């Protein structure tokens, strides 16, 4: 993993992250953002308010920001908005974006039929997987990444134990827990995730 990528990765809380490397800044799912960020690309996984927040997307955007999302969320947003579906690929300057599936297997909050998104972004030679709101799904077997950003709180997404299995399948160099501490889940979920991957994967619990 390129060290500049890791140094430039910030957790914004919930499912929100910003990563800066090679002169580019990418923001995933900004929600309740309290810091100053100027994003070249904003990636939005699905239309739920805690992921597709037009107010927060506007906070991190400027005149040339490209917003990448799925169709339902695109209808809520203004500017240069690009629509993707699972399996699509897109290049924006030096940033390569792959849209991947994100859905629930045993609950109704994120139906597979909606075609909502996770993303695999390649920036400066490093592949970052943002899983979106998802359960442990078969499509993860085909994803290759250096950094995996995985939900761990259960209820709407994977539990910490399911996220451990996801990381085992993904085999990232670094795994980062998300989707806790805001609406559901707690630091204890992140700690269970880290403990479950001891000796298997480098887990880093970030502070927003």
C-alpha positions in Angstrom: 0.0 0.0 0.0 1.3 3.4 -0.9 2.2 5.2 2.3 0.9 8.5 1.0 -2.6 6.9 0.7 -2.6 5.7 4.3 -1.4 9.1 5.6 -4.1 10.8 3.6 -7.0 8.6 4.7 -9.4 10.3 7.2 -12.5 8.9 8.8 -15.3 11.6 8.8 -17.6 9.5 11.0 -20.3 6.9 10.1 -19.5 5.8 6.6 -17.7 9.0 5.6 -14.1 9.0 4.5 -11.7 11.4 2.7 -8.5 10.3 1.1 -5.9 12.6 -0.5 -3.0 11.4 -2.6 -1.3 12.4 -5.8 -2.9 15.8 -5.6 -6.4 14.3 -5.7 -9.0 14.2 -2.9 -11.9 11.7 -2.9 -14.7 11.8 -0.3 -17.0 8.8 0.3 -20.6 9.3 1.8 -20.1 12.6 3.6 -22.5 13.0 6.5 -22.4 15.5 9.3 -19.1 16.9 8.1 -17.5 19.4 10.4 -14.1 20.0 8.7 -13.1 21.8 5.6 -12.6 19.5 2.6 -12.4 20.3 -1.1 -13.1 17.1 -3.0 -12.2 16.4 -6.6 -14.6 13.4 -6.6 -17.5 12.5 -4.2 -18.7 8.9 -4.2 -22.2 8.2 -2.8 -23.3 4.6 -2.2 -27.1 4.9 -1.9 -29.9 7.4 -1.2 -30.4 6.9 2.5 -30.1 10.3 4.3 -27.0 9.3 6.2 -25.2 8.6 3.0 -26.7 10.8 0.4 -26.8 14.1 2.2 -27.1 17.0 -0.3 -26.0 19.5 2.4 -22.9 17.6 3.2 -22.0 16.9 -0.4 -22.3 20.6 -1.1 -19.9 21.3 1.8 -17.1 19.2 0.4 -17.7 20.2 -3.3 -16.5 23.0 -5.6 -17.3 24.0 -9.1 -15.3 21.2 -10.7 -16.2 18.4 -8.3 -17.5 15.2 -9.9 -20.2 13.3 -8.0 -20.5 9.6 -8.7 -23.6 7.7 -7.4 -26.6 5.5 -8.3 -29.7 6.8 -10.0 -32.0 7.4 -7.0 -29.4 9.6 -5.3 -28.5 11.3 -8.5 -32.0 12.7 -8.7 -31.4 14.5 -5.4 -28.2 16.2 -6.4 -26.9 19.0 -8.6 -23.7 19.6 -10.5 -21.6 17.1 -12.5 -23.3 13.9 -11.4 -22.3 10.6 -13.0 -24.5 7.5 -12.5 -23.0 4.0 -12.1 -24.4 0.5 -11.4 -22.7 -2.6 -10.0 -20.1 -3.8 -12.6 -19.6 -0.3 -14.2 -16.1 1.3 -14.4 -15.2 4.9 -14.7 -12.0 7.0 -14.9 -11.9 10.6 -13.7 -8.4 11.9 -14.4 -6.0 9.6 -12.5 -8.8 8.1 -10.4 -10.2 4.7 -11.5 -13.6 3.8 -10.1 -15.3 0.4 -10.1 -18.9 0.1 -8.8 -19.6 -3.1 -6.9 -22.7 -4.6 -5.3 -23.9 -3.7 -1.8 -27.0 -5.2 -0.3 -28.6 -7.1 2.5 -28.9 -10.9 2.6 -31.2 -11.4 5.5 -32.8 -8.0 6.1 -34.9 -5.6 4.1 -33.0 -2.2 4.4 -30.8 -2.5 1.4 -32.5 -4.7 -1.2 -30.3 -6.3 -3.9 -32.9 -5.2 -6.6 -32.1 -1.6 -5.9 -28.5 -2.0 -7.3 -27.0 0.3 -4.7 -23.3 0.6 -4.5 -19.9 -0.1 -3.0 -16.8 1.3 -4.7 -13.3 0.1 -5.4 -11.2 3.1 -6.2 -7.6 3.0 -7.5 -5.6 6.0 -6.6 -1.9 6.3 -6.9 -1.6 2.5 -7.3 -3.6 1.6 -4.2 -7.0 0.0 -4.3 -9.5 1.1 -1.7 -12.7 -0.8 -1.2 -15.6 1.1 0.4 -18.2 -1.5 1.0 -21.2 0.8 1.4 -24.2 -0.6 3.5 -24.0 -4.3 2.9 -24.0 -7.7 4.4 -21.4 -10.4 3.8 -22.2 -11.1 0.1 -20.8 -13.6 -2.5 -19.6 -10.7 -4.7 -16.9 -9.9 -2.1 -15.0 -13.1 -3.2 -14.1 -11.4 -6.5 -12.9 -8.0 -5.0 -9.2 -7.4 -4.6 -8.1 -4.4 -2.5 -5.3 -3.0 -0.4 -7.5 -1.1 2.0 -11.0 -2.4 3.0 -13.5 0.0 4.7 -16.1 -2.3 6.2 -19.3 -1.7 8.2 -19.3 -3.6 11.6 -22.4 -2.5 13.6 -25.0 -5.0 12.6 -28.8 -4.0 12.5 -28.6 -2.5 9.0 -25.3 -4.0 7.8 -22.8 -6.7 8.7 -22.0 -7.5 12.3 -18.4 -7.3 13.5 -18.1 -11.1 13.1 -19.5 -11.1 9.6 -17.1 -8.2 8.7 -14.2 -10.4 10.0 -15.2 -13.1 7.5 -15.5 -10.4 4.8 -11.9 -9.3 5.5 -10.7 -13.0 5.4 -12.2 -13.2 1.9 -11.0 -9.8 0.7 -7.4 -10.2 2.1 -6.6 -6.5 2.3 -3.4 -5.2 3.7 -5.4 -2.9 6.0 -9.0 -3.1 7.2 -10.8 -0.2 8.7 -14.2 -0.5 10.5 -17.0 1.9 9.8 -20.7 2.4 10.3 -20.7 2.7 14.1 -20.8 5.5 16.7 -23.3 7.7 15.0 -26.7 6.1 14.4 -26.0 2.5 15.5 -23.1 0.5 16.9 -20.2 1.5 19.1 -16.5 1.3 19.5 -17.0 -2.1 21.0 -18.0 -3.4 17.5 -14.8 -2.0 16.1 -12.8 -3.7 18.8 -14.5 -7.0 18.2 -13.6 -6.7 14.5 -10.0 -6.0 15.3 -9.7 -8.9 17.8 -11.3 -11.2 15.2 -8.6 -10.4 12.7 -5.5 -10.6 15.1 -2.7 -12.4 13.2 -4.7 -12.2 9.9 -5.0 -8.6 8.9 -3.8 -5.2 10.0 -6.9 -3.4 11.5 -6.8 0.3 12.2 -9.5 2.0 14.2 -9.6 5.6 13.2 -10.9 8.6 15.1 -13.1 11.2 13.3 
